[in-house]
Amino acid sequence: MDYVSALVPPVVMAVFFIALVVTIVKSQGGSNKAKEDAAVDAVVARAEAAQQKRNP
């Protein structure tokens, strides 16, 4: 029974890791892509504006 208790944690971590990767892959693109791209563009624009204010 020691081998079972030794194998359970790695198997559980592998299952959670696979679920995480699947979730990340599924969330890429689709209807969320435009919303995520707009959010990133807004952050980049703010950062560029702040940098231009500091360096006239």
C-alpha positions as a Markdown table, in Angstrom:
| # | Residue | x | y | z |
|---|---|---|---|---|
| 1 | Met | 0.0 | 0.0 | 0.0 |
| 2 | Asp | 3.0 | 2.3 | 0.3 |
| 3 | Tyr | 3.3 | 2.5 | -3.4 |
| 4 | Val | -0.3 | 3.8 | -3.7 |
| 5 | Ser | 0.3 | 6.6 | -1.2 |
| 6 | Ala | 3.5 | 7.5 | -3.0 |
| 7 | Leu | 1.8 | 7.7 | -6.4 |
| 8 | Val | -1.4 | 9.6 | -5.4 |
| 9 | Pro | 0.2 | 13.1 | -5.0 |
| 10 | Pro | 1.9 | 13.1 | -8.4 |
| 11 | Val | -1.2 | 11.7 | -10.2 |
| 12 | Val | -3.4 | 14.4 | -8.5 |
| 13 | Met | -1.0 | 17.1 | -9.5 |
| 14 | Ala | -0.8 | 15.8 | -13.1 |
| 15 | Val | -4.6 | 15.8 | -13.3 |
| 16 | Phe | -4.8 | 19.4 | -12.0 |
| 17 | Phe | -2.0 | 20.5 | -14.4 |
| 18 | Ile | -3.8 | 18.9 | -17.4 |
| 19 | Ala | -7.0 | 20.6 | -16.4 |
| 20 | Leu | -5.2 | 24.0 | -16.1 |
| 21 | Val | -3.7 | 23.6 | -19.6 |
| 22 | Val | -7.1 | 22.6 | -21.1 |
| 23 | Thr | -8.7 | 25.7 | -19.4 |
| 24 | Ile | -6.0 | 28.0 | -20.7 |
| 25 | Val | -6.3 | 26.6 | -24.3 |
| 26 | Lys | -10.1 | 26.8 | -24.3 |
| 27 | Ser | -10.0 | 30.4 | -23.1 |
| 28 | Gln | -7.8 | 31.5 | -26.0 |
| 29 | Gly | -9.6 | 33.1 | -28.9 |
| 30 | Gly | -13.3 | 33.1 | -29.4 |
| 31 | Ser | -15.5 | 35.8 | -28.1 |
| 32 | Asn | -13.1 | 36.6 | -25.2 |
| 33 | Lys | -10.3 | 37.4 | -27.6 |
| 34 | Ala | -11.5 | 40.8 | -28.6 |
| 35 | Lys | -12.2 | 41.7 | -25.0 |
| 36 | Glu | -8.8 | 40.6 | -23.8 |
| 37 | Asp | -7.1 | 42.3 | -26.7 |
| 38 | Ala | -8.9 | 45.6 | -26.0 |
| 39 | Ala | -7.9 | 45.4 | -22.3 |
| 40 | Val | -4.2 | 44.8 | -23.2 |
| 41 | Asp | -4.3 | 47.7 | -25.7 |
| 42 | Ala | -5.8 | 50.0 | -23.1 |
| 43 | Val | -3.0 | 49.1 | -20.6 |
| 44 | Val | -0.3 | 49.6 | -23.2 |
| 45 | Ala | -1.7 | 52.9 | -24.3 |
| 46 | Arg | -1.8 | 54.1 | -20.7 |
| 47 | Ala | 1.8 | 53.0 | -20.1 |
| 48 | Glu | 2.9 | 54.8 | -23.3 |
| 49 | Ala | 1.1 | 58.0 | -22.3 |
| 50 | Ala | 2.7 | 57.9 | -18.9 |
| 51 | Gln | 6.1 | 57.4 | -20.4 |
| 52 | Gln | 5.6 | 60.3 | -22.8 |
| 53 | Lys | 4.6 | 62.6 | -19.9 |
| 54 | Arg | 7.8 | 61.8 | -18.0 |
| 55 | Asn | 10.0 | 62.3 | -21.1 |
| 56 | Pro | 8.8 | 65.4 | -23.0 |
